Amino acid sequence: MRLPRVRLTVRQMMVGVAALAVILGSVLQWRWHQLSREYSATAKHFAELEAGERYAMSITEANMAEFKKVLQGLDPKSQKALLVKRQIAEEAKYLDYMKANARHSSAVRAIHEQAASRPWLPLAPEPPMP
């Protein structure tokens, strides 16, 4: 027994292609929406990190200013002056570290914000950690 022959008209093929396009478009739209939400969440996380690092930088700068005030009233050759100078140097090192971290967080945040607005494009590579 033979199966009946199926004849596809041009209209039926066009309807099939249109239906397939709607399904594929819906799947892609759903995936892009998911990616956009993920990228937005990551951007928000790095924005919070950046804000925390900038706050820590302001505290460190205030500490350095206080140490410099203390240092002005001390004999430059005294033991306490040497300790304060060492503390200022450590604070300066920490400040440089926090600045590098803030720049990194800012760069990663910008990458993910751009990716959230254009999820169909590939994600740009993140800069290396400082």
N, C-alpha and C positions, 0 to 999 in steps of 0.2 A: 504494500500500500504506500503510495506516494503522499508526501506532505503537500498541501496546497502551496502554490507559488505566491509569495508576498510581493506585491508591487508597491513600490514607494514612489509617490508623486513628488514633484518639486515642492509643493506646498507642505506636504508631510515632513520632508527633510528640513525645510526652513523652520517649521514649528519645533522639530526636534533639536536643531542647533540653537534656536532661541531659548528653549527650556534649559538646555545644557549650559548656555551662557549665563542664565539667571542663577542657576544652582552654583556654578563656579564663582560667579561674582559675589554671591552671598557668603560663600565659604571664605573667600579672600577678604571680604569686608569684615567678617567676624574675626579672622586671624589678625588683621591689621588693627582692629579695635583693641584686641587683647595685647598686642605688642605695644600699642600706644599707652595703654594703662600701665604696663610693666615699666616702660621707659619713663613715664611720668613719676611713678613711685620711686624709681632709682634716682631721678633728678631731684626729687624732694628730699630723699635721704642725704644726697651729697650737698644740697643747699643747707640742711641742718648741720651737717659736719662743718661746712665752711663757716657758718655763723658761730658755731662753738669755737672753732679755731681762731676766728677774728676776735671773739670775746677773750680768749686766753691770751692773744697777742696784746690786747689793750691792758690786761692785768699785768702782763710781763713788762710792758713799757712803763706802767705806773711804778712797778717795783724797781725798775732800773732808775727811774727819776728819783725815787726815795733814796736808793743806795748812793746815787751821785750827790744828793744833798748831804747825806751823812759823811761821805768822803771829803767834802769841802771843809768840814769842821775838824778833820783829823790831821795829825802830823803825817806827812807822806811816807815816812820811814817806819812808822809804828806797825806793830803786829796786826792791830785791828784794821788799819788802812790796807794792809796786804790782803787780809781776809775779805774785806769789802770789795777790793779790786777783783779778786778771784770770783766773788759772787756776781759781780757785774759782768765779767767775762762769760760765766756760765749762763747767766740770763740772756746775754747777747746771742750765744750759741743756740739756746732754746728758742729765742725769738726768730732766728734765721730758719730753724727747723719748722716752726709753726707757719712762717710765711710760705715756705716751700709746700707744706701740706695744704695751706689755704689755696695756693695757686693750682695745685693738683685737683683739689675738690672742685674748684671753680671750673676748671677745664672739663672734668668729667661731667659735671652738672650741665654745662653748655652742650656737650655732645649728646647727652640723653634728652635734653629739652628739644634739641633740633630733631632727634630721632623720633620723639613723641609726636611732633607735628608732621613728620613724613615717615611713617612706619614702613612704607613700601621700599624705601631706600636701605641699603646695607648700613649697619652701624659702623661709624668711624672708629678706628682703633683708639683705645685709651692711652694717654701718655703714661710713661713708666712712673712708678712710685718714687718719691724723692729719697 
